[in-house]
């Protein structure tokens, strides 16, 4: 169950969407909020440093320029702190236990550090929808968090409409608020991985909490484990003589593979219906990320719940990450389940390494 939520904020409209989603989520789960605003030079409203040389013999930045920039930066920090204080107060007005912090540095890394230290169960972060070369040049906070967070991640998209105003709720009214304001149609992407099974559990909890309908989806992709081997025809005498038999065997294996997935998902649907959850299922073929986004758009889904393989760096570039694709292109919010224990251990080891280095220094 989600008890602690970290939300990444800034002064943009996307930051507002993330805050609204965080407030709605905190009301749903009766969770505590930690609002985190990481200041960066590229943020809207941040002062730009434009130094110039003081002279041809001694090229140095003018002291006047430095002082002017420092004044502007201090004003920006004060404004950001005031905005954060107001956002904390707004969350508290809903009966939510909320606190916040203003930090500096790499936003993705700082969000993950706060989540690790605070032992958060969920990070909510906005996505500008950057991909490809644009993301490579500018960087993506949401992509960093997706691959390094010590807990699950909820990605809110820039193209989504802002969450409508939530009526002020007293604590004994939060259950009704959660049911009325939460997602009503939840798409669950499933495969045979452990994280997909955890995503299913998350989706069931959300469906019960919000009285939502579930749509279970498995996409048969070309790199899926257990997929029947494609036939490679050639001019050999054996192939030419037995092509019909080989094709019939392949078709039988393929039908068995697809039927197996239909049976698996239909069993899920039957189990969900016994728990009072309305559910449907689909099995389709294609590129997994693309199909998930298309189904979410056509249905339409209010939320996508899926697991994460945890790929990063060069491996993600070569293999591809479904969670990366969906989080950047989905028409709705995306809840990505991450393996909490392994990431937490890694972060703890890194923290110990830093402490040893500081001690030796």
N, C-alpha and C positions, 0 to 999 in steps of 0.2 A: 504494500500500500504506500502511496505517496504522501509523505508528511512534510518534506522540506523541498521548496522550489526556489532555484536561482533563476533570475531573469536578467538578460543582458539588455541594457537601455542606452539610448543616446537621445539627442534632441530632434531626431527626424520623425516623420510620420510612421516609419517602420518601427521605431522605438515605442511609439504610442500604441501600435497594434500589438506589439509584444507585451506591453504592460496590461492592456485590456484582456488579452488571452491569459496572462498570469493571474489576474484578479479573478477571472471566471474559473480558472483551474483551482485556485486556492479555495474558492467557495465550494467547488465541487468536492474536493478531497478534505476540506477542513484542514488545510495545510498552512504552514508558515512560509512567508515570502522573504527572500533576500534580494533586494534590488541592487544591481551592480552597474555602474556607469564608468566605463574605461575611457579616459580622455586620450584622443589621438589628434595629430596635426591635420589629418584629412577630414575630420568631422565637420559637418556644416556649422558655420559660425565661429570656427576656430581661427585665430589670427594667423596670417601668413607671414613668415619671416622673409624679408627682402633686403638683404644686406648689400653694401657696395664697398668698394675699396676706398680707403682713406687717402691714398696717394700712390704715385708710381714707384717710389723707393721703398715704402713700407706698406705693402698691401695688407690692410687689416679692416675688420668690420668697424664701422663708425659706432662710437659709444652712444651717440644719440639714437641710432637705429636700434641698438640693443635695449636701451632703456625704454624706448617707445614700444618695442615688442613685448618687453616684460610687463609693462603696464597693461597692455591689451590682453596678454595671456592671463594675468591675475584677474582681470575683469571677467574673462571667459570662465575661469575656474569658479569664481564667486557665483556667476550666473548658473553654471552647471550644478553647483552645490545647492543653490536655492531651488532649482527645478527638481532635483532629486528629493529634497526635503518635502516639496509639495507632492511628489508622486508617492512617497512613503505615507504622507498624511491621507492622500486619496485612498490608498489601499486600506489603511487603518479605519477609515470611515465606513468600510464595508464589514467591520468586525473582524478583520484579518490581522493576525499578529505579523507585523512587517518591520523590517529594518533595511538599511542600505549602506553602501560604501562607494566612495569616489576614488578611483584608482588611475594609474598611468601605466602605459606599456602596450604590449600586444593584446588586443581585446580577447581573442580566442583563448590564448594561454592563461590570461588572468581569470577568465570565467571558469576555466577548468580547475585552476588552483583554488578559487573560492569554493567551488563545488566539492572538491576533495577535502579541504580543511573543515568545511561546515558539515560534511557528510550528507550532501544533498541527494535526493532521490530523482530529481528531474531538473534539467536545464531548459529554459525557454529562450530561444534566440531567433532573431529575424533573419531572413535571407533576401538579399537584393536581387537574386536570380542571375548572378554572374556565372558564366561558364566559359570553358575553352580558354582562349588567349586573354580575354578580359579578366578572368579570375586569376590567371597566372601573373598578370601585371599588377593588379590591384590587391589581390588577396581576398579570401572569403572567410569571414569569421565563422559562419555556420558550418562550412566544410571542415575547418580546423576542429571545432567543437564536436562534430559528428564522429571524428576519428580519434579524438583524444579524451573525450569526456569520461569521468569515472562513474557515470550513471546514464540513464536514458535521456533522450533529447527530443524536444518538441520544436519543430521548425515552423515559423510563421512567415508567410510569403508577402512580398511587397505588393503583389497584384491583388491580394485579397482585400475585400471590403473590411473596414474597421468593425470590430465587434460592437454591436449595439449596446447602448447604456444598460447597465445592470442595476435594477432597483436596490437601494440600500437594504441589506438583509441582517436581521438579528441572528444570533447563532442558532436559535431553535428553528429558524426558517431556511437555513442553508440547504437542506435536502431538497425542498421544493424548488429553490432557485437553481440548484445544480441540474435537476431534471428538466426544467423548462429552458435553460439557456445553453445546455450542452449539445454536442453533435447528435443528430438524429439518424444519420446514415454513415456507417463506419465500414470502410474497405480494409480487409485484412489480407496481406500478401503472405502466402504460406509456401514453404518447402519442407525438406526433411531435417533441417538444421535445428540445433538446440535453441538458437535465438528466435527462430520462427515460432517454436512452441511457446516461448515466453511472450512473444508478441500476441499469440492467441489468448493467453491468460489475461494479458493487459486489455485486449479488446473485449473479452467477456466482462471484466470488471467495469469497463466504461459503458458497455451496453446495459448492464444492470443499473448502473448509476444514473444514466441518462435516458433509460427506456428507449434505446436506439436499436435499429435494425443492423444486422451484420451481413456483409457480402464477402464470402470467402473466395479467394482467387489464387489459383496456381497457374503460372505461365511455364509452358514447356519450352525451354530455351535450348539452343544447339549445344551448350556446354554442360547440360545437366547430367549429373551422375546417374548411371543406369540406363541411359537412353540407348535404344537399339542402334547398332552400327549401321550407318548408311551403306547402301550397295555401291560398289565401284565397278562399273562395267568396263570391259576391255574387249579386244578382238580375239582373246584366247578361245580355243575350241571348247574348253570346259564351260566357260561362261556362256557361250552362244548356245550350247546344248541344254543348259540347266537354268537359263535366265528366268523362265516362268516359275520354276520351282523355288528358286532363290527369292524372287520377288514375293511369292506367296508366303514364304516363311518370314520374310521381313515384315510384311503387312500384318501377319498374325502377332508377331512380337510387338509391333507398334500399337495395335489395337488393345493388346493385353496391358501395355504400359499406360495408355490413356485411360482405359477402364479402371485400372488400379487407382489412379488419382481421383477419378469420379467417385469411386466407392469410398475412398478415404474421406473426401470432403462431404459426401452425403451422410456418412456416419456422424461427422461433426455436426451437421445440420440437425439430424435427429436428436442428438444429445442436447444441443442448444434449445430445441423446441421443448424438450422435457423440463428445462429450467425456465421456460417462459420467455425465451429470447427468440424473436423472429429472425430467420436467417435464410439466405440463399447461397448458391455456390456456382462457380464457373471454372472450367479448365479450357485454356486456349494456348495457341502456339505463337511464338514470336520472340522479340527482344523484351526481356522481363520489365525493365524500367519503362519503356515506351508503352507497353500494354497496360501496366498499372496506371499510368497517367491518363491514358485514353479511357479506361473503364471509370476511373474517378471523375473524369470530366463528363462522360455521357450519362452516368447513373442519375444524379451526380452525388458524389461523396462529400461529407462535411469534414471527414478526417480519414487519413490513411495510417494504418498501424502496421509496422514491419520490423524485421530484425536487421542487424548490421553485421557484415562479415569482418569488419575491423581492418580492411585494407587501407594502406596509406602509402604516400610517396610513389616510388617507381612501380611498385606492385599494383597499386590502384591504376596507374597510367596504362600498364600493360594488360591487366586483367579486366579492369572496369569495375565500378562499384554501383550496384543497383540503388543503394540508399543515397549515394551522391546524385545520381541522375534524377531520382524521384524528388529529392529535397529541393532541387533547383528548378524543376519543371512541373511539379504537381499543381493542380488548380485549387488546392486546399491545404490546410495544415497537415504536417507529417509527424507522427510520433514514432521515433526510432528506438527500439529496445537495444541497449548495449550490455555486454557482459561486465557487471560491476566489479566482481571480485578481482579478476586478472588486472584490470586497469588500476584498481586501487592499490594492488600490491606494487605495480610498477611505479606509481606516483610516490608511494611510501619509500621505495628504494632510492628514487631520485632525490627525495627530500633528505634522506640520510646522507647521501653522497654530498649534497650541498653543505650540510652541517659539518661533515668531516673536513671539507675544503675550507670552510670558514675558520674552523678550529686550528687547522694547520697554518692558515694565513695569519 
